[in-house]
Each structure stands twice: as structure tokens, then as C-alpha cells.
Amino acid sequence: TFSQEVQLAPAGSGPVDWIVGGYYFRDNTDFDTTIDVGTRTVSNGIQGVLTRSWAVFGQGSYDITDSLSLTLGGRFSKDIKSVDLAPSALAGAVTLPVTPFSRKDSWSKFTPSAILEYSFGDSLAYAKFARGFKSGGYNYPAVGQNPLNPEVLDMYELGYKGQLFDRAVRLTLSAY
């Protein structure tokens, strides 16, 4: 497994705060499941999955007033997965699915986010929207099956974070 993220952000401060970056991920996994049925060892084969994923992202915050700020962000992700199924390497094992088998799929998605924050005294109220994405994948064994569909989730959140009674009590509330 290898992953790397690179970020670029300003060094100063001001009414606009931002960050941009890129992300790369690579993972190679192999596995085999065998069952001893007494007279023979049965296998679903050695399944290897290679995942390559990259993304570019950015987020910016703007102070509309001294108390009100807006943050907008987005991420574009692309995942490429390939699966290979080979006969079991275990001596004498019978591999049940048809092997060899190979397939390659890719999924991509843009996921936005937005946060509106209002600060007053030692308190902060906010409203947030974000979209999440999880790419598809493969069951084991992958032969004869469609890949798993990607998942997309929209999240809405309202919240309050504050200090009350001369900072004697900290209160954090969130509804989503």
C-alpha cells in the first residue's frame, strides 16, 4: 500500500483562507479461501485486486463579516480497480470458479461541501452540507458477478458549539 497527499495553502491570514491539493493511493491485495472437505481441498481461487485512486481538492473560506463566514469546497476523485482470479496455488486443490478471470472498472465523482458559520461571543452556530463518495468494488470470487456499485451520501448538519456561564460549561450540539 502506498499513499501520498500534497497540499498548498497560503502562509498569511486575511478575509480569505484556502487550501488546494492532490492525493494518490495504490493498493495491491491477494487472497485465497480454501475449504478441506475431507477428500479434497476446494478453493475459490487466488483473487488479486489492484486499486489506484487519485483526487484533486480545494476549499476556500471567506469572512463575509466579523461574525459570518462561508466555506466552499470540492473534491474530484477517480478510482480504478482491476481484479484477477487465478487457480489456487495449494497443491492438489480444486478451484471451483472458472479461472483465469480478469476485469477492470473505474468510478469517479465530484463531491462538494459548504459550511455557513456564525460566531457570537464564545459561541458558534453552523449549517453544513457535504457529499461523500465510496467507489465500487468486487465480491469474492469475482467470476460471474457484477462489481459492487459505488455509494454516494449527502450529509446535512446543523450545530452549535459554545461556552456558557463564564466558560464553566462547554456545550456542543449537532443534528444531522
Short mmCIF file of the C-alpha atoms (twelve columns), coordinates in Angstrom:
data_MODEL
# 
_entry.id   MODEL 
# 
loop_
_atom_site.group_PDB 
_atom_site.id 
_atom_site.type_symbol 
_atom_site.label_atom_id 
_atom_site.label_alt_id 
_atom_site.label_comp_id 
_atom_site.label_asym_id 
_atom_site.label_seq_id 
_atom_site.Cartn_x 
_atom_site.Cartn_y 
_atom_site.Cartn_z 
_atom_site.pdbx_PDB_model_num 
ATOM 1   C CA . THR A 1   0.000   0.000   0.000   1 
ATOM 2   C CA . PHE A 2   1.225   3.475   -0.871  1 
ATOM 3   C CA . SER A 3   -0.484  6.835   -0.372  1 
ATOM 4   C CA . GLN A 4   0.655   10.417  -0.764  1 
ATOM 5   C CA . GLU A 5   -1.082  13.761  -0.288  1 
ATOM 6   C CA . VAL A 6   0.262   17.167  -1.296  1 
ATOM 7   C CA . GLN A 7   -1.305  20.432  -0.050  1 
ATOM 8   C CA . LEU A 8   -0.788  24.084  -0.879  1 
ATOM 9   C CA . ALA A 9   -2.103  26.781  1.460   1 
ATOM 10  C CA . PRO A 10  -1.312  30.483  1.973   1 
ATOM 11  C CA . ALA A 11  1.123   31.499  4.700   1 
ATOM 12  C CA . GLY A 12  -0.659  34.728  5.642   1 
ATOM 13  C CA . SER A 13  -4.049  35.480  7.104   1 
ATOM 14  C CA . GLY A 14  -6.877  37.602  5.793   1 
ATOM 15  C CA . PRO A 15  -10.568 37.520  4.901   1 
ATOM 16  C CA . VAL A 16  -9.956  34.573  2.506   1 
ATOM 17  C CA . ASP A 17  -8.389  31.317  3.643   1 
ATOM 18  C CA . TRP A 18  -7.860  28.470  1.174   1 
ATOM 19  C CA . ILE A 19  -6.197  25.136  0.519   1 
ATOM 20  C CA . VAL A 20  -5.740  23.060  -2.655  1 
ATOM 21  C CA . GLY A 21  -4.139  19.682  -3.067  1 
ATOM 22  C CA . GLY A 22  -3.846  16.301  -4.639  1 
ATOM 23  C CA . TYR A 23  -3.977  12.735  -3.361  1 
ATOM 24  C CA . TYR A 24  -2.732  9.384   -4.745  1 
ATOM 25  C CA . PHE A 25  -3.338  5.875   -3.381  1 
ATOM 26  C CA . ARG A 26  -2.238  2.433   -4.623  1 
ATOM 27  C CA . ASP A 27  -3.006  -0.913  -3.006  1 
ATOM 28  C CA . ASN A 28  -2.378  -4.462  -4.220  1 
ATOM 29  C CA . THR A 29  -4.074  -7.302  -2.296  1 
ATOM 30  C CA . ASP A 30  -4.124  -11.079 -2.972  1 
ATOM 31  C CA . PHE A 31  -6.087  -13.707 -1.069  1 
ATOM 32  C CA . ASP A 32  -7.327  -17.295 -1.361  1 
ATOM 33  C CA . THR A 33  -10.007 -19.113 0.631   1 
ATOM 34  C CA . THR A 34  -9.759  -22.886 0.901   1 
ATOM 35  C CA . ILE A 35  -12.015 -25.482 2.496   1 
ATOM 36  C CA . ASP A 36  -10.914 -29.025 3.374   1 
ATOM 37  C CA . VAL A 37  -13.883 -31.310 2.600   1 
ATOM 38  C CA . GLY A 38  -12.084 -34.436 3.811   1 
ATOM 39  C CA . THR A 39  -11.136 -35.976 0.471   1 
ATOM 40  C CA . ARG A 40  -10.192 -32.817 -1.341  1 
ATOM 41  C CA . THR A 41  -9.273  -29.196 -0.732  1 
ATOM 42  C CA . VAL A 42  -11.595 -26.796 -2.526  1 
ATOM 43  C CA . SER A 43  -10.645 -23.205 -3.354  1 
ATOM 44  C CA . ASN A 44  -12.370 -20.159 -4.766  1 
ATOM 45  C CA . GLY A 45  -9.032  -19.222 -6.343  1 
ATOM 46  C CA . ILE A 46  -6.426  -16.583 -5.681  1 
ATOM 47  C CA . GLN A 47  -8.060  -13.209 -6.190  1 
ATOM 48  C CA . GLY A 48  -5.861  -10.190 -6.635  1 
ATOM 49  C CA . VAL A 49  -7.268  -6.673  -6.529  1 
ATOM 50  C CA . LEU A 50  -5.215  -3.675  -7.624  1 
ATOM 51  C CA . THR A 51  -6.641  -0.297  -6.582  1 
ATOM 52  C CA . ARG A 52  -5.348  3.009   -7.887  1 
ATOM 53  C CA . SER A 53  -7.020  6.189   -6.752  1 
ATOM 54  C CA . TRP A 54  -6.302  9.861   -7.276  1 
ATOM 55  C CA . ALA A 55  -8.067  13.058  -6.314  1 
ATOM 56  C CA . VAL A 56  -7.729  16.824  -6.569  1 
ATOM 57  C CA . PHE A 57  -9.390  19.021  -3.976  1 
ATOM 58  C CA . GLY A 58  -9.793  22.590  -2.864  1 
ATOM 59  C CA . GLN A 59  -11.527 24.579  -0.174  1 
ATOM 60  C CA . GLY A 60  -11.894 28.281  0.480   1 
ATOM 61  C CA . SER A 61  -13.320 30.262  3.391   1 
ATOM 62  C CA . TYR A 62  -14.440 33.864  3.187   1 
ATOM 63  C CA . ASP A 63  -15.242 36.116  6.152   1 
ATOM 64  C CA . ILE A 64  -18.406 37.891  4.992   1 
ATOM 65  C CA . THR A 65  -18.485 39.920  8.220   1 
ATOM 66  C CA . ASP A 66  -16.567 39.718  11.503  1 
ATOM 67  C CA . SER A 67  -19.133 37.141  12.665  1 
ATOM 68  C CA . LEU A 68  -20.272 35.357  9.484   1 
ATOM 69  C CA . SER A 69  -18.129 33.131  7.251   1 
ATOM 70  C CA . LEU A 70  -18.778 30.867  4.272   1 
ATOM 71  C CA . THR A 71  -16.634 27.867  3.356   1 
ATOM 72  C CA . LEU A 72  -16.974 26.131  -0.018  1 
ATOM 73  C CA . GLY A 73  -15.036 23.064  -1.073  1 
ATOM 74  C CA . GLY A 74  -14.916 20.282  -3.575  1 
ATOM 75  C CA . ARG A 75  -13.075 17.121  -4.444  1 
ATOM 76  C CA . PHE A 76  -12.872 15.163  -7.680  1 
ATOM 77  C CA . SER A 77  -11.971 11.508  -7.118  1 
ATOM 78  C CA . LYS A 78  -11.223 8.742   -9.609  1 
ATOM 79  C CA . ASP A 79  -10.744 5.123   -8.571  1 
ATOM 80  C CA . ILE A 80  -9.531  2.410   -10.930 1 
ATOM 81  C CA . LYS A 81  -9.774  -1.200  -9.752  1 
ATOM 82  C CA . SER A 82  -8.765  -4.375  -11.509 1 
ATOM 83  C CA . VAL A 83  -9.381  -7.917  -10.346 1 
ATOM 84  C CA . ASP A 84  -7.664  -11.137 -11.404 1 
ATOM 85  C CA . LEU A 85  -8.680  -14.626 -10.337 1 
ATOM 86  C CA . ALA A 86  -6.198  -17.492 -10.756 1 
ATOM 87  C CA . PRO A 87  -6.262  -21.165 -9.711  1 
ATOM 88  C CA . SER A 88  -5.235  -21.885 -6.134  1 
ATOM 89  C CA . ALA A 89  -1.517  -22.356 -5.562  1 
ATOM 90  C CA . LEU A 90  -2.234  -25.048 -2.923  1 
ATOM 91  C CA . ALA A 91  -1.068  -28.452 -4.194  1 
ATOM 92  C CA . GLY A 92  -4.000  -30.695 -5.134  1 
ATOM 93  C CA . ALA A 93  -6.636  -28.033 -4.540  1 
ATOM 94  C CA . VAL A 94  -9.630  -27.883 -6.861  1 
ATOM 95  C CA . THR A 95  -10.568 -24.337 -7.897  1 
ATOM 96  C CA . LEU A 96  -14.348 -24.049 -8.325  1 
ATOM 97  C CA . PRO A 97  -14.812 -20.839 -10.341 1 
ATOM 98  C CA . VAL A 98  -13.679 -20.605 -13.929 1 
ATOM 99  C CA . THR A 99  -10.106 -19.331 -13.932 1 
ATOM 100 C CA . PRO A 100 -8.294  -17.375 -15.090 1 
ATOM 101 C CA . PHE A 101 -10.619 -14.356 -14.889 1 
ATOM 102 C CA . SER A 102 -9.803  -10.673 -15.221 1 
ATOM 103 C CA . ARG A 103 -11.826 -7.444  -15.097 1 
ATOM 104 C CA . LYS A 104 -11.132 -3.714  -14.767 1 
ATOM 105 C CA . ASP A 105 -13.575 -0.958  -13.733 1 
ATOM 106 C CA . SER A 106 -13.363 2.699   -12.765 1 
ATOM 107 C CA . TRP A 107 -15.565 5.132   -10.891 1 
ATOM 108 C CA . SER A 108 -15.313 8.891   -10.484 1 
ATOM 109 C CA . LYS A 109 -17.276 11.582  -8.680  1 
ATOM 110 C CA . PHE A 110 -17.187 15.261  -7.779  1 
ATOM 111 C CA . THR A 111 -18.147 15.839  -4.130  1 
ATOM 112 C CA . PRO A 112 -18.922 19.391  -2.961  1 
ATOM 113 C CA . SER A 113 -19.198 20.816  0.555   1 
ATOM 114 C CA . ALA A 114 -20.468 24.082  2.045   1 
ATOM 115 C CA . ILE A 115 -20.404 25.467  5.606   1 
ATOM 116 C CA . LEU A 116 -22.015 28.667  6.870   1 
ATOM 117 C CA . GLU A 117 -20.755 29.719  10.338  1 
ATOM 118 C CA . TYR A 118 -21.928 32.482  12.648  1 
ATOM 119 C CA . SER A 119 -19.777 33.419  15.667  1 
ATOM 120 C CA . PHE A 120 -21.147 35.328  18.628  1 
ATOM 121 C CA . GLY A 121 -19.211 35.770  21.865  1 
ATOM 122 C CA . ASP A 122 -17.745 32.420  22.866  1 
ATOM 123 C CA . SER A 123 -20.235 30.542  20.669  1 
ATOM 124 C CA . LEU A 124 -20.514 29.322  17.098  1 
ATOM 125 C CA . ALA A 125 -23.590 28.177  15.154  1 
ATOM 126 C CA . TYR A 126 -23.216 26.453  11.802  1 
ATOM 127 C CA . ALA A 127 -25.007 24.761  8.925   1 
ATOM 128 C CA . LYS A 128 -23.146 22.261  6.763   1 
ATOM 129 C CA . PHE A 129 -23.697 20.232  3.608   1 
ATOM 130 C CA . ALA A 130 -21.255 17.626  2.306   1 
ATOM 131 C CA . ARG A 131 -21.377 14.831  -0.232  1 
ATOM 132 C CA . GLY A 132 -19.332 11.666  0.281   1 
ATOM 133 C CA . PHE A 133 -18.273 9.031   -2.251  1 
ATOM 134 C CA . LYS A 134 -17.060 5.454   -1.939  1 
ATOM 135 C CA . SER A 135 -16.105 3.713   -5.168  1 
ATOM 136 C CA . GLY A 136 -17.327 0.292   -6.203  1 
ATOM 137 C CA . GLY A 137 -15.500 -2.984  -5.734  1 
ATOM 138 C CA . TYR A 138 -15.622 -6.742  -6.128  1 
ATOM 139 C CA . ASN A 139 -17.021 -9.667  -4.186  1 
ATOM 140 C CA . TYR A 140 -15.007 -12.860 -3.816  1 
ATOM 141 C CA . PRO A 141 -14.870 -14.692 -6.146  1 
ATOM 142 C CA . ALA A 142 -15.472 -12.036 -8.796  1 
ATOM 143 C CA . VAL A 143 -16.330 -14.526 -11.575 1 
ATOM 144 C CA . GLY A 144 -19.879 -14.149 -12.875 1 
ATOM 145 C CA . GLN A 145 -20.747 -11.223 -10.581 1 
ATOM 146 C CA . ASN A 146 -21.262 -7.574  -11.355 1 
ATOM 147 C CA . PRO A 147 -18.996 -5.223  -9.441  1 
ATOM 148 C CA . LEU A 148 -20.380 -3.592  -6.311  1 
ATOM 149 C CA . ASN A 149 -21.959 -0.227  -7.042  1 
ATOM 150 C CA . PRO A 150 -20.377 2.961   -5.738  1 
ATOM 151 C CA . GLU A 151 -22.028 4.713   -2.799  1 
ATOM 152 C CA . VAL A 152 -22.904 8.413   -2.594  1 
ATOM 153 C CA . LEU A 153 -24.092 10.024  0.627   1 
ATOM 154 C CA . ASP A 154 -25.439 13.547  1.141   1 
ATOM 155 C CA . MET A 155 -24.987 14.874  4.670   1 
ATOM 156 C CA . TYR A 156 -26.767 17.857  6.233   1 
ATOM 157 C CA . GLU A 157 -25.771 19.121  9.667   1 
ATOM 158 C CA . LEU A 158 -26.811 21.950  11.989  1 
ATOM 159 C CA . GLY A 159 -24.765 22.643  15.076  1 
ATOM 160 C CA . TYR A 160 -23.827 24.817  17.993  1 
ATOM 161 C CA . LYS A 161 -20.569 24.999  19.924  1 
ATOM 162 C CA . GLY A 162 -20.318 27.322  22.847  1 
ATOM 163 C CA . GLN A 163 -19.021 28.175  26.274  1 
ATOM 164 C CA . LEU A 164 -21.613 29.170  28.868  1 
ATOM 165 C CA . PHE A 165 -21.610 30.602  32.407  1 
ATOM 166 C CA . ASP A 166 -18.243 32.388  32.167  1 
ATOM 167 C CA . ARG A 167 -16.733 29.366  30.377  1 
ATOM 168 C CA . ALA A 168 -17.709 26.995  33.175  1 
ATOM 169 C CA . VAL A 169 -19.736 24.838  30.771  1 
ATOM 170 C CA . ARG A 170 -18.848 23.797  27.208  1 
ATOM 171 C CA . LEU A 171 -21.847 22.794  25.097  1 
ATOM 172 C CA . THR A 172 -21.646 21.090  21.713  1 
ATOM 173 C CA . LEU A 173 -24.849 20.161  19.870  1 
ATOM 174 C CA . SER A 174 -25.222 18.659  16.437  1 
ATOM 175 C CA . ALA A 175 -28.190 17.451  14.408  1 
ATOM 176 C CA . TYR A 176 -27.692 15.623  11.131  1 
# 
